Amino acid sequence: MECPNIHGQLKKMLFHDLEVDYCPDCLGIWFDQDELMHAKNDKDEQLRWLDFDVWRDKKKFTVAPVNKRCPVDRLSFVQVGYDNSNVKIDFCKHCRGIWLDRGEFKQIMVYLKKKSDYEALHHYTKNLAVQLWEVFAGPEKFREELEDFLMLIKLFNYKFVTQHPHLETLIEELPK
């Protein structure tokens, strides 16, 4: 496969328990469909409840043509803005693969960590309802969605106790 940036040959490497293709010159990484989600989950287990879904909020969705070609099927990429972050990913509409330029995976992880912290505390009930719905409706398998739901409950517990240690003391002092 050929690098979309410099047209050199991509090489295989292990990246967060996935075999991905990368360019040794520009350090871009090619993710086949759903591989980016699995890499994100492996990198930070606490972020697994945040689905990597570039299509979720259609109002914020932006697409622009880009002068790069997919290494798999050689069709032109479209550039997709990822949620409210500054990251623009190169996406193949045909094979649903994603090309990330150097440093974009790290930028996505930093963005998702900040978003997770905010969402777990400020929109907890909404996110809990969404995750509970996904347990039964997908898009992932039942077990994976259940793990996402339980992770959100666990995260809220940790963050709530950290921000309100006096409440934890009160709860522990309740008669058993």
VMD Tcl script that builds the backbone (N, CA, C; Angstrom):
set m [mol new atoms 528]
animate dup $m
set s [atomselect $m all]
$s set {name element resname resid chain x y z} {
  {N N MET 1 A 0.842 -1.179 0.000}
  {CA C MET 1 A 0.000 0.000 0.000}
  {C C MET 1 A 0.891 1.247 0.000}
  {N N GLU 2 A 0.351 2.289 -0.580}
  {CA C GLU 2 A 1.107 3.518 -0.766}
  {C C GLU 2 A 0.651 4.604 0.191}
  {N N CYS 3 A 1.590 5.354 0.762}
  {CA C CYS 3 A 1.295 6.445 1.689}
  {C C CYS 3 A 0.523 7.542 0.966}
  {N N PRO 4 A -0.576 8.017 1.550}
  {CA C PRO 4 A -1.342 9.100 0.929}
  {C C PRO 4 A -0.577 10.429 0.873}
  {N N ASN 5 A 0.422 10.602 1.726}
  {CA C ASN 5 A 1.149 11.874 1.776}
  {C C ASN 5 A 2.339 11.918 0.834}
  {N N ILE 6 A 3.234 10.935 0.939}
  {CA C ILE 6 A 4.490 11.007 0.183}
  {C C ILE 6 A 4.628 9.906 -0.855}
  {N N HIS 7 A 3.648 9.042 -0.929}
  {CA C HIS 7 A 3.568 7.977 -1.926}
  {C C HIS 7 A 4.649 6.912 -1.791}
  {N N GLY 8 A 5.259 6.815 -0.607}
  {CA C GLY 8 A 6.169 5.708 -0.319}
  {C C GLY 8 A 5.343 4.509 0.135}
  {N N GLN 9 A 5.988 3.398 0.351}
  {CA C GLN 9 A 5.288 2.182 0.760}
  {C C GLN 9 A 5.033 2.170 2.274}
  {N N LEU 10 A 3.834 1.754 2.653}
  {CA C LEU 10 A 3.479 1.613 4.062}
  {C C LEU 10 A 4.052 0.313 4.600}
  {N N LYS 11 A 4.356 0.322 5.877}
  {CA C LYS 11 A 4.872 -0.867 6.552}
  {C C LYS 11 A 3.914 -1.249 7.671}
  {N N LYS 12 A 3.985 -2.496 8.115}
  {CA C LYS 12 A 3.134 -2.997 9.197}
  {C C LYS 12 A 3.799 -2.729 10.544}
  {N N MET 13 A 2.965 -2.461 11.538}
  {CA C MET 13 A 3.462 -2.335 12.909}
  {C C MET 13 A 2.332 -2.666 13.872}
  {N N LEU 14 A 2.705 -2.957 15.096}
  {CA C LEU 14 A 1.732 -3.211 16.147}
  {C C LEU 14 A 1.491 -1.896 16.882}
  {N N PHE 15 A 0.243 -1.466 16.910}
  {CA C PHE 15 A -0.138 -0.194 17.521}
  {C C PHE 15 A -1.333 -0.453 18.420}
  {N N HIS 16 A -1.120 -0.410 19.725}
  {CA C HIS 16 A -2.185 -0.672 20.707}
  {C C HIS 16 A -2.937 -1.961 20.393}
  {N N ASP 17 A -2.187 -3.037 20.319}
  {CA C ASP 17 A -2.707 -4.394 20.089}
  {C C ASP 17 A -3.370 -4.580 18.720}
  {N N LEU 18 A -3.092 -3.715 17.774}
  {CA C LEU 18 A -3.624 -3.843 16.416}
  {C C LEU 18 A -2.477 -3.815 15.418}
  {N N GLU 19 A -2.609 -4.598 14.382}
  {CA C GLU 19 A -1.653 -4.497 13.297}
  {C C GLU 19 A -2.172 -3.437 12.332}
  {N N VAL 20 A -1.433 -2.327 12.238}
  {CA C VAL 20 A -1.829 -1.231 11.356}
  {C C VAL 20 A -0.714 -0.985 10.356}
  {N N ASP 21 A -1.018 -0.183 9.353}
  {CA C ASP 21 A -0.023 0.215 8.369}
  {C C ASP 21 A 0.401 1.646 8.682}
  {N N TYR 22 A 1.687 1.926 8.539}
  {CA C TYR 22 A 2.176 3.269 8.810}
  {C C TYR 22 A 3.245 3.639 7.793}
  {N N CYS 23 A 3.499 4.921 7.693}
  {CA C CYS 23 A 4.550 5.408 6.806}
  {C C CYS 23 A 5.775 5.736 7.655}
  {N N PRO 24 A 6.906 5.082 7.402}
  {CA C PRO 24 A 8.107 5.357 8.201}
  {C C PRO 24 A 8.691 6.750 7.944}
  {N N ASP 25 A 8.278 7.410 6.869}
  {CA C ASP 25 A 8.806 8.737 6.559}
  {C C ASP 25 A 7.971 9.859 7.183}
  {N N CYS 26 A 6.648 9.844 6.955}
  {CA C CYS 26 A 5.800 10.929 7.476}
  {C C CYS 26 A 5.141 10.559 8.809}
  {N N LEU 27 A 5.227 9.284 9.207}
  {CA C LEU 27 A 4.676 8.745 10.458}
  {C C LEU 27 A 3.145 8.811 10.538}
  {N N GLY 28 A 2.502 8.824 9.377}
  {CA C GLY 28 A 1.044 8.704 9.336}
  {C C GLY 28 A 0.643 7.255 9.565}
  {N N ILE 29 A -0.613 7.046 10.011}
  {CA C ILE 29 A -1.092 5.691 10.323}
  {C C ILE 29 A -2.407 5.444 9.606}
  {N N TRP 30 A -2.532 4.251 9.012}
  {CA C TRP 30 A -3.755 3.819 8.350}
  {C C TRP 30 A -4.520 2.861 9.264}
  {N N PHE 31 A -5.798 3.176 9.507}
  {CA C PHE 31 A -6.675 2.322 10.298}
  {C C PHE 31 A -7.785 1.798 9.400}
  {N N ASP 32 A -7.904 0.480 9.310}
  {CA C ASP 32 A -9.050 -0.095 8.614}
  {C C ASP 32 A -10.302 0.200 9.434}
  {N N GLN 33 A -11.466 -0.086 8.866}
  {CA C GLN 33 A -12.733 0.193 9.537}
  {C C GLN 33 A -12.734 -0.342 10.976}
  {N N ASP 34 A -13.128 0.475 11.918}
  {CA C ASP 34 A -13.265 0.174 13.354}
  {C C ASP 34 A -11.940 0.000 14.094}
  {N N GLU 35 A -10.807 0.007 13.420}
  {CA C GLU 35 A -9.537 -0.174 14.119}
  {C C GLU 35 A -9.194 1.024 15.001}
  {N N LEU 36 A -9.568 2.226 14.573}
  {CA C LEU 36 A -9.273 3.406 15.378}
  {C C LEU 36 A -10.014 3.343 16.706}
  {N N MET 37 A -11.244 2.865 16.692}
  {CA C MET 37 A -12.014 2.709 17.924}
  {C C MET 37 A -11.319 1.708 18.855}
  {N N HIS 38 A -10.839 0.601 18.323}
  {CA C HIS 38 A -10.166 -0.407 19.139}
  {C C HIS 38 A -8.836 0.124 19.695}
  {N N ALA 39 A -8.118 0.903 18.905}
  {CA C ALA 39 A -6.865 1.495 19.386}
  {C C ALA 39 A -7.139 2.485 20.507}
  {N N LYS 40 A -8.187 3.275 20.367}
  {CA C LYS 40 A -8.581 4.228 21.408}
  {C C LYS 40 A -8.927 3.497 22.694}
  {N N ASN 41 A -9.707 2.434 22.593}
  {CA C ASN 41 A -10.106 1.666 23.778}
  {C C ASN 41 A -8.911 1.002 24.447}
  {N N ASP 42 A -7.945 0.540 23.661}
  {CA C ASP 42 A -6.759 -0.084 24.224}
  {C C ASP 42 A -5.849 0.953 24.872}
  {N N LYS 43 A -5.777 2.128 24.290}
  {CA C LYS 43 A -4.929 3.200 24.830}
  {C C LYS 43 A -5.436 3.682 26.184}
  {N N ASP 44 A -6.770 3.846 26.321}
  {CA C ASP 44 A -7.340 4.327 27.580}
  {C C ASP 44 A -8.690 3.660 27.807}
  {N N GLU 45 A -8.701 2.653 28.656}
  {CA C GLU 45 A -9.904 1.863 28.939}
  {C C GLU 45 A -11.049 2.744 29.443}
  {N N GLN 46 A -10.727 3.831 30.145}
  {CA C GLN 46 A -11.766 4.700 30.685}
  {C C GLN 46 A -12.488 5.502 29.604}
  {N N LEU 47 A -11.953 5.522 28.396}
  {CA C LEU 47 A -12.598 6.247 27.301}
  {C C LEU 47 A -13.458 5.349 26.427}
  {N N ARG 48 A -13.550 4.079 26.761}
  {CA C ARG 48 A -14.269 3.139 25.895}
  {C C ARG 48 A -15.732 3.493 25.735}
  {N N TRP 49 A -16.343 4.144 26.712}
  {CA C TRP 49 A -17.760 4.500 26.618}
  {C C TRP 49 A -17.999 5.630 25.620}
  {N N LEU 50 A -16.952 6.397 25.297}
  {CA C LEU 50 A -17.086 7.436 24.276}
  {C C LEU 50 A -16.850 6.789 22.919}
  {N N ASP 51 A -17.887 6.601 22.163}
  {CA C ASP 51 A -17.755 5.972 20.856}
  {C C ASP 51 A -17.047 6.907 19.891}
  {N N PHE 52 A -16.219 6.340 19.057}
  {CA C PHE 52 A -15.550 7.117 18.021}
  {C C PHE 52 A -16.484 7.155 16.820}
  {N N ASP 53 A -17.344 8.143 16.805}
  {CA C ASP 53 A -18.366 8.232 15.768}
  {C C ASP 53 A -18.326 9.623 15.143}
  {N N VAL 54 A -17.665 9.745 14.007}
  {CA C VAL 54 A -17.540 11.049 13.364}
  {C C VAL 54 A -18.859 11.526 12.771}
  {N N TRP 55 A -19.839 10.652 12.680}
  {CA C TRP 55 A -21.096 11.011 12.030}
  {C C TRP 55 A -22.216 11.347 13.019}
  {N N ARG 56 A -21.984 11.245 14.310}
  {CA C ARG 56 A -23.056 11.347 15.297}
  {C C ARG 56 A -23.814 12.667 15.238}
  {N N ASP 57 A -23.127 13.804 15.345}
  {CA C ASP 57 A -23.799 15.095 15.379}
  {C C ASP 57 A -23.752 15.712 13.986}
  {N N LYS 58 A -24.797 15.502 13.223}
  {CA C LYS 58 A -24.818 15.937 11.826}
  {C C LYS 58 A -24.778 17.459 11.673}
  {N N LYS 59 A -25.190 18.215 12.704}
  {CA C LYS 59 A -25.139 19.678 12.641}
  {C C LYS 59 A -23.699 20.181 12.634}
  {N N LYS 60 A -22.817 19.474 13.312}
  {CA C LYS 60 A -21.419 19.872 13.404}
  {C C LYS 60 A -20.567 19.211 12.325}
  {N N PHE 61 A -21.163 18.361 11.546}
  {CA C PHE 61 A -20.458 17.543 10.570}
  {C C PHE 61 A -19.953 18.403 9.412}
  {N N THR 62 A -18.667 18.329 9.139}
  {CA C THR 62 A -18.088 19.051 8.010}
  {C C THR 62 A -17.263 18.082 7.175}
  {N N VAL 63 A -17.410 18.195 5.876}
  {CA C VAL 63 A -16.644 17.361 4.950}
  {C C VAL 63 A -16.016 18.275 3.913}
  {N N ALA 64 A -14.772 18.006 3.598}
  {CA C ALA 64 A -14.092 18.764 2.557}
  {C C ALA 64 A -13.276 17.789 1.712}
  {N N PRO 65 A -13.241 18.035 0.403}
  {CA C PRO 65 A -12.391 17.172 -0.429}
  {C C PRO 65 A -10.921 17.444 -0.105}
  {N N VAL 66 A -10.115 16.411 -0.247}
  {CA C VAL 66 A -8.686 16.538 0.034}
  {C C VAL 66 A -7.929 15.822 -1.079}
  {N N ASN 67 A -6.751 16.306 -1.375}
  {CA C ASN 67 A -5.965 15.752 -2.475}
  {C C ASN 67 A -5.082 14.604 -1.984}
  {N N LYS 68 A -5.721 13.595 -1.404}
  {CA C LYS 68 A -5.029 12.381 -0.960}
  {C C LYS 68 A -5.880 11.200 -1.372}
  {N N ARG 69 A -5.240 10.061 -1.554}
  {CA C ARG 69 A -5.960 8.861 -1.961}
  {C C ARG 69 A -5.815 7.754 -0.927}
  {N N CYS 70 A -6.868 6.971 -0.798}
  {CA C CYS 70 A -6.908 5.837 0.124}
  {C C CYS 70 A -5.852 4.816 -0.287}
  {N N PRO 71 A -5.056 4.316 0.662}
  {CA C PRO 71 A -4.046 3.317 0.310}
  {C C PRO 71 A -4.635 1.959 -0.068}
  {N N VAL 72 A -5.890 1.706 0.275}
  {CA C VAL 72 A -6.505 0.410 -0.018}
  {C C VAL 72 A -7.116 0.395 -1.418}
  {N N ASP 73 A -8.006 1.344 -1.694}
  {CA C ASP 73 A -8.730 1.296 -2.974}
  {C C ASP 73 A -8.398 2.451 -3.912}
  {N N ARG 74 A -7.477 3.334 -3.501}
  {CA C ARG 74 A -6.977 4.446 -4.315}
  {C C ARG 74 A -8.029 5.484 -4.674}
  {N N LEU 75 A -9.169 5.502 -3.980}
  {CA C LEU 75 A -10.178 6.539 -4.177}
  {C C LEU 75 A -9.814 7.760 -3.337}
  {N N SER 76 A -10.316 8.917 -3.719}
  {CA C SER 76 A -10.006 10.144 -2.981}
  {C C SER 76 A -10.608 10.118 -1.587}
  {N N PHE 77 A -9.850 10.625 -0.642}
  {CA C PHE 77 A -10.335 10.805 0.720}
  {C C PHE 77 A -11.272 12.007 0.783}
  {N N VAL 78 A -12.055 12.053 1.843}
  {CA C VAL 78 A -12.707 13.286 2.252}
  {C C VAL 78 A -12.143 13.621 3.622}
  {N N GLN 79 A -12.015 14.899 3.887}
  {CA C GLN 79 A -11.514 15.329 5.185}
  {C C GLN 79 A -12.714 15.601 6.085}
  {N N VAL 80 A -12.708 14.988 7.257}
  {CA C VAL 80 A -13.841 15.074 8.181}
  {C C VAL 80 A -13.350 15.700 9.478}
  {N N GLY 81 A -14.060 16.734 9.932}
  {CA C GLY 81 A -13.748 17.326 11.224}
  {C C GLY 81 A -14.246 16.398 12.321}
  {N N TYR 82 A -13.392 16.086 13.296}
  {CA C TYR 82 A -13.793 15.176 14.364}
  {C C TYR 82 A -14.432 15.946 15.502}
  {N N ASP 83 A -15.750 15.856 15.637}
  {CA C ASP 83 A -16.528 16.452 16.720}
  {C C ASP 83 A -16.157 17.922 16.866}
  {N N ASN 84 A -15.893 18.397 18.072}
  {CA C ASN 84 A -15.522 19.794 18.300}
  {C C ASN 84 A -14.022 19.991 18.402}
  {N N SER 85 A -13.258 18.969 18.079}
  {CA C SER 85 A -11.801 19.087 18.167}
  {C C SER 85 A -11.269 19.804 16.929}
  {N N ASN 86 A -9.980 20.095 16.962}
  {CA C ASN 86 A -9.320 20.704 15.802}
  {C C ASN 86 A -8.799 19.660 14.832}
  {N N VAL 87 A -9.014 18.386 15.129}
  {CA C VAL 87 A -8.466 17.305 14.313}
  {C C VAL 87 A -9.330 17.102 13.069}
  {N N LYS 88 A -8.659 17.034 11.947}
  {CA C LYS 88 A -9.308 16.732 10.667}
  {C C LYS 88 A -8.747 15.394 10.191}
  {N N ILE 89 A -9.625 14.393 10.114}
  {CA C ILE 89 A -9.159 13.072 9.705}
  {C C ILE 89 A -9.463 12.858 8.229}
  {N N ASP 90 A -8.654 12.042 7.589}
  {CA C ASP 90 A -8.870 11.680 6.188}
  {C C ASP 90 A -9.615 10.359 6.171}
  {N N PHE 91 A -10.770 10.352 5.533}
  {CA C PHE 91 A -11.699 9.230 5.588}
  {C C PHE 91 A -12.001 8.728 4.184}
  {N N CYS 92 A -12.002 7.408 4.012}
  {CA C CYS 92 A -12.385 6.800 2.737}
  {C C CYS 92 A -13.847 6.374 2.824}
  {N N LYS 93 A -14.680 6.964 1.980}
  {CA C LYS 93 A -16.117 6.651 2.004}
  {C C LYS 93 A -16.387 5.218 1.548}
  {N N HIS 94 A -15.502 4.651 0.767}
  {CA C HIS 94 A -15.732 3.314 0.217}
  {C C HIS 94 A -15.409 2.213 1.234}
  {N N CYS 95 A -14.182 2.192 1.758}
  {CA C CYS 95 A -13.772 1.115 2.676}
  {C C CYS 95 A -13.912 1.518 4.145}
  {N N ARG 96 A -14.242 2.786 4.408}
  {CA C ARG 96 A -14.451 3.339 5.752}
  {C C ARG 96 A -13.184 3.343 6.607}
  {N N GLY 97 A -12.036 3.341 5.943}
  {CA C GLY 97 A -10.762 3.441 6.645}
  {C C GLY 97 A -10.437 4.884 6.975}
  {N N ILE 98 A -9.503 5.073 7.899}
  {CA C ILE 98 A -9.129 6.416 8.355}
  {C C ILE 98 A -7.612 6.554 8.319}
  {N N TRP 99 A -7.155 7.646 7.741}
  {CA C TRP 99 A -5.743 7.981 7.743}
  {C C TRP 99 A -5.539 9.114 8.740}
  {N N LEU 100 A -4.598 8.916 9.672}
  {CA C LEU 100 A -4.229 9.965 10.618}
  {C C LEU 100 A -2.797 10.387 10.344}
  {N N ASP 101 A -2.603 11.682 10.189}
  {CA C ASP 101 A -1.258 12.211 10.038}
  {C C ASP 101 A -0.549 12.175 11.389}
  {N N ARG 102 A 0.732 12.414 11.357}
  {CA C ARG 102 A 1.561 12.364 12.570}
  {C C ARG 102 A 0.951 13.236 13.681}
  {N N GLY 103 A 0.796 12.646 14.855}
  {CA C GLY 103 A 0.320 13.369 16.027}
  {C C GLY 103 A -1.187 13.459 16.175}
  {N N GLU 104 A -1.945 13.095 15.148}
  {CA C GLU 104 A -3.405 13.241 15.234}
  {C C GLU 104 A -4.042 12.237 16.196}
  {N N PHE 105 A -3.484 11.049 16.332}
  {CA C PHE 105 A -4.024 10.098 17.309}
  {C C PHE 105 A -3.901 10.677 18.714}
  {N N LYS 106 A -2.755 11.247 19.023}
  {CA C LYS 106 A -2.540 11.854 20.341}
  {C C LYS 106 A -3.509 13.018 20.554}
  {N N GLN 107 A -3.724 13.840 19.538}
  {CA C GLN 107 A -4.661 14.964 19.643}
  {C C GLN 107 A -6.077 14.470 19.913}
  {N N ILE 108 A -6.466 13.393 19.255}
  {CA C ILE 108 A -7.795 12.820 19.472}
  {C C ILE 108 A -7.915 12.314 20.905}
  {N N MET 109 A -6.891 11.643 21.405}
  {CA C MET 109 A -6.937 11.113 22.770}
  {C C MET 109 A -7.017 12.230 23.802}
  {N N VAL 110 A -6.269 13.311 23.611}
  {CA C VAL 110 A -6.327 14.455 24.533}
  {C C VAL 110 A -7.719 15.062 24.508}
  {N N TYR 111 A -8.271 15.230 23.307}
  {CA C TYR 111 A -9.616 15.779 23.173}
  {C C TYR 111 A -10.654 14.882 23.863}
  {N N LEU 112 A -10.571 13.569 23.623}
  {CA C LEU 112 A -11.538 12.646 24.220}
  {C C LEU 112 A -11.427 12.602 25.742}
  {N N LYS 113 A -10.231 12.734 26.272}
  {CA C LYS 113 A -10.049 12.749 27.731}
  {C C LYS 113 A -10.744 13.965 28.333}
  {N N LYS 114 A -10.546 15.126 27.719}
  {CA C LYS 114 A -11.206 16.349 28.207}
  {C C LYS 114 A -12.727 16.226 28.078}
  {N N LYS 115 A -13.163 15.698 26.954}
  {CA C LYS 115 A -14.598 15.536 26.736}
  {C C LYS 115 A -15.183 14.542 27.741}
  {N N SER 116 A -14.475 13.457 28.004}
  {CA C SER 116 A -14.946 12.459 28.952}
  {C C SER 116 A -15.100 13.055 30.342}
  {N N ASP 117 A -14.103 13.818 30.775}
  {CA C ASP 117 A -14.174 14.447 32.095}
  {C C ASP 117 A -15.382 15.365 32.200}
  {N N TYR 118 A -15.611 16.157 31.174}
  {CA C TYR 118 A -16.736 17.089 31.188}
  {C C TYR 118 A -18.076 16.344 31.130}
  {N N GLU 119 A -18.182 15.413 30.193}
  {CA C GLU 119 A -19.442 14.702 29.982}
  {C C GLU 119 A -19.834 13.845 31.185}
  {N N ALA 120 A -18.861 13.221 31.831}
  {CA C ALA 120 A -19.164 12.340 32.960}
  {C C ALA 120 A -19.757 13.103 34.138}
  {N N LEU 121 A -19.402 14.371 34.258}
  {CA C LEU 121 A -19.928 15.154 35.377}
  {C C LEU 121 A -21.097 16.062 35.003}
  {N N HIS 122 A -21.065 16.648 33.841}
  {CA C HIS 122 A -22.077 17.648 33.489}
  {C C HIS 122 A -23.291 17.088 32.762}
  {N N HIS 123 A -23.132 16.011 32.051}
  {CA C HIS 123 A -24.248 15.409 31.306}
  {C C HIS 123 A -24.371 13.935 31.652}
  {N N TYR 124 A -24.162 13.635 32.911}
  {CA C TYR 124 A -24.100 12.245 33.335}
  {C C TYR 124 A -25.384 11.476 33.031}
  {N N THR 125 A -26.538 12.016 33.410}
  {CA C THR 125 A -27.787 11.265 33.211}
  {C C THR 125 A -28.083 11.064 31.732}
  {N N LYS 126 A -27.822 12.073 30.924}
  {CA C LYS 126 A -28.036 11.933 29.477}
  {C C LYS 126 A -27.121 10.841 28.908}
  {N N ASN 127 A -25.840 10.891 29.282}
  {CA C ASN 127 A -24.890 9.891 28.784}
  {C C ASN 127 A -25.205 8.502 29.310}
  {N N LEU 128 A -25.665 8.422 30.548}
  {CA C LEU 128 A -26.038 7.129 31.113}
  {C C LEU 128 A -27.220 6.532 30.340}
  {N N ALA 129 A -28.199 7.369 30.013}
  {CA C ALA 129 A -29.355 6.898 29.238}
  {C C ALA 129 A -28.928 6.445 27.841}
  {N N VAL 130 A -28.049 7.203 27.210}
  {CA C VAL 130 A -27.548 6.832 25.872}
  {C C VAL 130 A -26.809 5.503 25.936}
  {N N GLN 131 A -25.941 5.340 26.936}
  {CA C GLN 131 A -25.183 4.102 27.054}
  {C C GLN 131 A -26.080 2.912 27.381}
  {N N LEU 132 A -27.094 3.136 28.215}
  {CA C LEU 132 A -28.030 2.057 28.513}
  {C C LEU 132 A -28.793 1.654 27.253}
  {N N TRP 133 A -29.205 2.621 26.458}
  {CA C TRP 133 A -29.897 2.327 25.206}
  {C C TRP 133 A -28.986 1.526 24.266}
  {N N GLU 134 A -27.715 1.911 24.197}
  {CA C GLU 134 A -26.780 1.221 23.315}
  {C C GLU 134 A -26.529 -0.220 23.756}
  {N N VAL 135 A -26.712 -0.520 25.039}
  {CA C VAL 135 A -26.561 -1.907 25.497}
  {C C VAL 135 A -27.498 -2.804 24.704}
  {N N PHE 136 A -28.691 -2.317 24.419}
  {CA C PHE 136 A -29.689 -3.134 23.717}
  {C C PHE 136 A -29.770 -2.851 22.217}
  {N N ALA 137 A -29.337 -1.652 21.794}
  {CA C ALA 137 A -29.515 -1.269 20.394}
  {C C ALA 137 A -28.217 -1.191 19.595}
  {N N GLY 138 A -27.075 -1.390 20.225}
  {CA C GLY 138 A -25.821 -1.349 19.486}
  {C C GLY 138 A -25.226 0.039 19.468}
  {N N PRO 139 A -24.244 0.331 18.673}
  {CA C PRO 139 A -23.803 -0.336 17.460}
  {C C PRO 139 A -22.813 -1.482 17.693}
  {N N GLU 140 A -22.230 -1.555 18.887}
  {CA C GLU 140 A -21.286 -2.635 19.170}
  {C C GLU 140 A -22.044 -3.845 19.702}
  {N N LYS 141 A -21.311 -4.913 19.960}
  {CA C LYS 141 A -21.921 -6.121 20.510}
  {C C LYS 141 A -22.424 -5.856 21.930}
  {N N PHE 142 A -23.378 -6.679 22.388}
  {CA C PHE 142 A -24.008 -6.507 23.696}
  {C C PHE 142 A -22.969 -6.399 24.803}
  {N N ARG 143 A -22.022 -7.313 24.830}
  {CA C ARG 143 A -21.016 -7.330 25.901}
  {C C ARG 143 A -20.185 -6.053 25.900}
  {N N GLU 144 A -19.776 -5.588 24.712}
  {CA C GLU 144 A -18.973 -4.370 24.616}
  {C C GLU 144 A -19.767 -3.161 25.087}
  {N N GLU 145 A -21.035 -3.089 24.710}
  {CA C GLU 145 A -21.879 -1.970 25.133}
  {C C GLU 145 A -22.128 -2.011 26.642}
  {N N LEU 146 A -22.285 -3.206 27.194}
  {CA C LEU 146 A -22.470 -3.337 28.634}
  {C C LEU 146 A -21.211 -2.881 29.374}
  {N N GLU 147 A -20.040 -3.234 28.858}
  {CA C GLU 147 A -18.785 -2.780 29.452}
  {C C GLU 147 A -18.676 -1.257 29.400}
  {N N ASP 148 A -19.122 -0.646 28.289}
  {CA C ASP 148 A -19.127 0.814 28.177}
  {C C ASP 148 A -20.025 1.432 29.241}
  {N N PHE 149 A -21.204 0.880 29.424}
  {CA C PHE 149 A -22.173 1.365 30.408}
  {C C PHE 149 A -21.593 1.275 31.823}
  {N N LEU 150 A -21.005 0.138 32.160}
  {CA C LEU 150 A -20.427 -0.049 33.492}
  {C C LEU 150 A -19.222 0.860 33.716}
  {N N MET 151 A -18.448 1.106 32.667}
  {CA C MET 151 A -17.306 2.021 32.788}
  {C C MET 151 A -17.788 3.432 33.094}
  {N N LEU 152 A -18.868 3.870 32.481}
  {CA C LEU 152 A -19.406 5.207 32.747}
  {C C LEU 152 A -19.855 5.321 34.203}
  {N N ILE 153 A -20.503 4.296 34.730}
  {CA C ILE 153 A -20.913 4.311 36.141}
  {C C ILE 153 A -19.683 4.392 37.044}
  {N N LYS 154 A -18.667 3.607 36.733}
  {CA C LYS 154 A -17.439 3.591 37.524}
  {C C LYS 154 A -16.740 4.953 37.488}
  {N N LEU 155 A -16.655 5.553 36.309}
  {CA C LEU 155 A -16.016 6.856 36.169}
  {C C LEU 155 A -16.738 7.924 36.976}
  {N N PHE 156 A -18.062 7.923 36.897}
  {CA C PHE 156 A -18.822 8.914 37.642}
  {C C PHE 156 A -18.571 8.749 39.135}
  {N N ASN 157 A -18.560 7.531 39.587}
  {CA C ASN 157 A -18.302 7.269 41.006}
  {C C ASN 157 A -16.948 7.838 41.420}
  {N N TYR 158 A -15.908 7.577 40.638}
  {CA C TYR 158 A -14.572 8.082 40.957}
  {C C TYR 158 A -14.538 9.611 40.957}
  {N N LYS 159 A -15.101 10.206 39.921}
  {CA C LYS 159 A -15.045 11.662 39.800}
  {C C LYS 159 A -15.891 12.346 40.867}
  {N N PHE 160 A -17.043 11.791 41.161}
  {CA C PHE 160 A -17.926 12.371 42.165}
  {C C PHE 160 A -17.267 12.317 43.545}
  {N N VAL 161 A -16.703 11.179 43.889}
  {CA C VAL 161 A -16.054 11.021 45.192}
  {C C VAL 161 A -14.835 11.934 45.301}
  {N N THR 162 A -14.104 12.093 44.208}
  {CA C THR 162 A -12.931 12.966 44.218}
  {C C THR 162 A -13.331 14.422 44.423}
  {N N GLN 163 A -14.414 14.840 43.774}
  {CA C GLN 163 A -14.840 16.231 43.886}
  {C C GLN 163 A -15.606 16.520 45.175}
  {N N HIS 164 A -16.203 15.501 45.776}
  {CA C HIS 164 A -17.015 15.696 46.984}
  {C C HIS 164 A -16.623 14.682 48.059}
  {N N PRO 165 A -15.406 14.800 48.606}
  {CA C PRO 165 A -14.955 13.802 49.588}
  {C C PRO 165 A -15.793 13.802 50.864}
  {N N HIS 166 A -16.391 14.938 51.205}
  {CA C HIS 166 A -17.217 14.993 52.406}
  {C C HIS 166 A -18.468 14.119 52.278}
  {N N LEU 167 A -18.996 13.984 51.055}
  {CA C LEU 167 A -20.152 13.107 50.855}
  {C C LEU 167 A -19.778 11.642 51.037}
  {N N GLU 168 A -18.575 11.289 50.603}
  {CA C GLU 168 A -18.124 9.904 50.794}
  {C C GLU 168 A -18.037 9.587 52.290}
  {N N THR 169 A -17.544 10.536 53.057}
  {CA C THR 169 A -17.444 10.346 54.507}
  {C C THR 169 A -18.824 10.159 55.116}
  {N N LEU 170 A -19.780 10.987 54.688}
  {CA C LEU 170 A -21.152 10.869 55.196}
  {C C LEU 170 A -21.766 9.512 54.848}
  {N N ILE 171 A -21.540 9.058 53.650}
  {CA C ILE 171 A -22.089 7.785 53.204}
  {C C ILE 171 A -21.472 6.634 54.009}
  {N N GLU 172 A -20.177 6.700 54.247}
  {CA C GLU 172 A -19.515 5.645 55.018}
  {C C GLU 172 A -19.965 5.610 56.468}
  {N N GLU 173 A -20.393 6.750 56.991}
  {CA C GLU 173 A -20.828 6.816 58.378}
  {C C GLU 173 A -22.285 6.384 58.565}
  {N N LEU 174 A -23.007 6.147 57.485}
  {CA C LEU 174 A -24.396 5.692 57.606}
  {C C LEU 174 A -24.455 4.319 58.273}
  {N N PRO 175 A -25.480 4.086 59.091}
  {CA C PRO 175 A -25.587 2.754 59.717}
  {C C PRO 175 A -25.800 1.674 58.664}
  {N N LYS 176 A -25.223 0.524 58.922}
  {CA C LYS 176 A -25.321 -0.567 57.939}
  {C C LYS 176 A -26.406 -1.521 58.279}
}
mol reanalyze $m
mol bondsrecalc $m
mol representation Tube
mol addrep $m
